[in-house]
Structure formats: structure tokens, C-alpha cells
Amino acid sequence: MSPVITITLPPPPFCEREALRYAGCGTAEEETRQAILACYTAIQDELIYKVCYRELPVKITGQVCDFDTFSVTSQNLADTLAGCNAILLMAATVGVGLDRYIARFGRISPSRALLFQAIGTERIEALCDAFCQQYSQQNQVGLRPRFSPGYGDLPLETQRQIFALLDCPRQLGLCLNDSLLMSPSKSVTAIVGITAQSVTEHHKCKRCQNTACPFRSNV
């Protein structure tokens, strides 16, 4: 089995439009745009951009995805990984700084807390996209969209296996509580199919059929 690799990436470019979308502001007024930029400026130096990952083989039999060290039953994941012989098991975080800001402004300014929440979501998604792009280019492979525990019919309980195999507490300072929630909260774990094709699809919205989702990305 391949070792766990942990890397720190440079900050991806901040996408104001995506952050506003996560905040539920499809068409934002100038005041809202300036507010979210001010929030990002306040937090940017406290963010980290860390990812840990390892490669695992995969064998698909019906709805069962066997990764050699563990297996899960998920038709949605099986469909996403169809044709793949290997996966990336990954975890990523932008650190605990955002959680402190969200908690602080949740008490004194809920609207600002919402903006920090949106920034955190934009940052972790941007980090995951940047990592997948880098891995794809360095290894000259294609990647399927990320698939996370709790998405579709993949059990949230899969978090336990991922945390154990990646040693997330030691590698990233990432913890999992009894309710299977992660801390820091702006963190992601995912299974990513590796293909021989050069095309890489970063975002799970590419394959999701819920076109009415308010958080759907225009990909």
C-alpha cells in the first residue's frame, strides 16, 4: 500500500463570485461585494492549505467498491469510478482560523458570520480543485469528480475508514467527532477515481442530476 503524502499548497486565487454564490447572493450589491472582500482580507493570513492523500487500487463489483484495505457499498460511487483501477483517498483543510471567526461573528454579527462561512466553503473547494489539477498534471492522468462520504448513497460512516487510512489527526490536525463531523469544519475528505484519460473533472456538480440545487456550480 502506498504511503500517506502530505503537502502544503500556495493559496489558490480567491473567487469572489463563488463565495457570493455560497452566501446565497446570486446578484450582489456593491456593499455586499465589498463586505465579503473585507472579510477575506481579514482572514487570509490565518488560512492554511494542506492536503494528505494516498493511492489505493479499486475493484468494482456491482454496487461494491473494494479498495483492498476496505470496501463500501454505493451505486453512486460505483458509477463514478466505473473504468478506474485506482483511486486517490484524500483529505484537505484550510485550518481552524475560520472556525474562530465564524464563532466570534456568530455572536455579534450573524451576517458577517455567513460571509465567513461562504469564504470557507470557497477556499476548501478551491484547494481541492488546485490539488487535483496539480496531481493530474504531475502524473499525467485524468481524475473523476471528488466523491465525499455522505454524498449520494455513500455512507457518512466511511469517514472513519478514511481518517484511519490517512491518519488525519497527525497529518493535518483534522479530527472526527462521534457525530462524524470534522474539525476544523472547513475540511473535506474524498475518493477520487484515477483514469488514463487526460480529462480531469474536479467538481461533483458535473455529474449531479440535481439541477435545482441552489449551490450548484456553473460547470
Secondary structure as the mmCIF struct_conf table of DSSP 4:
data_model
#
loop_
_struct_conf.conf_type_id
_struct_conf.id
_struct_conf.beg_label_comp_id
_struct_conf.beg_label_asym_id
_struct_conf.beg_label_seq_id
_struct_conf.end_label_comp_id
_struct_conf.end_label_asym_id
_struct_conf.end_label_seq_id
HELX_LH_PP_P HELX_LH_PP_P1 SER A 2 VAL A 4
STRN STRN1 ILE A 5 THR A 8
HELX_LH_PP_P HELX_LH_PP_P2 LEU A 9 PHE A 14
HELX_RH_AL_P HELX_RH_AL_P1 GLU A 16 TYR A 22
TURN_TY1_P TURN_TY1_P1 ALA A 23 GLY A 24
BEND BEND1 GLY A 26 THR A 27
HELX_RH_AL_P HELX_RH_AL_P2 GLU A 30 ILE A 43
HELX_RH_3T_P HELX_RH_3T_P1 GLN A 44 GLU A 46
STRN STRN2 LYS A 50 PRO A 57
STRN STRN3 LYS A 59 THR A 61
TURN_TY1_P TURN_TY1_P2 GLY A 62 GLN A 63
STRN STRN4 VAL A 64 ASP A 66
BEND BEND2 ASP A 68 THR A 69
STRN STRN5 SER A 71 THR A 73
HELX_RH_AL_P HELX_RH_AL_P3 GLN A 75 THR A 80
TURN_TY1_P TURN_TY1_P3 LEU A 81 GLY A 83
BEND BEND3 ASN A 85 ASN A 85
STRN STRN6 ALA A 86 THR A 93
BEND BEND4 VAL A 96 VAL A 96
HELX_RH_AL_P HELX_RH_AL_P4 GLY A 97 ILE A 108
HELX_RH_AL_P HELX_RH_AL_P5 PRO A 110 ASN A 139
TURN_TY1_P TURN_TY1_P4 GLN A 140 GLN A 140
STRN STRN7 GLY A 142 LEU A 143
HELX_LH_PP_P HELX_LH_PP_P3 ARG A 144 ARG A 146
STRN STRN8 PHE A 147 PHE A 147
TURN_TY1_P TURN_TY1_P5 PRO A 149 GLY A 150
BEND BEND5 TYR A 151 TYR A 151
TURN_TY1_P TURN_TY1_P6 GLY A 152 ASP A 153
BEND BEND6 LEU A 154 LEU A 154
TURN_TY1_P TURN_TY1_P7 LEU A 156 GLU A 157
HELX_RH_AL_P HELX_RH_AL_P6 THR A 158 LEU A 166
TURN_TY1_P TURN_TY1_P8 ASP A 167 ASP A 167
HELX_RH_AL_P HELX_RH_AL_P7 CYS A 168 LEU A 172
STRN STRN9 CYS A 175 LEU A 176
TURN_TY1_P TURN_TY1_P9 ASP A 178 SER A 179
BEND BEND7 LEU A 180 LEU A 180
STRN STRN10 MET A 182 SER A 183
BEND BEND8 PRO A 184 LYS A 186
STRN STRN11 SER A 187 THR A 195
BEND BEND9 ALA A 196 SER A 198
HELX_RH_3T_P HELX_RH_3T_P2 LYS A 204 LYS A 206
TURN_TY1_P TURN_TY1_P10 ARG A 207 ARG A 207
TURN_TY1_P TURN_TY1_P11 THR A 211 ALA A 212
TURN_TY1_P TURN_TY1_P12 PRO A 214 PHE A 215
#
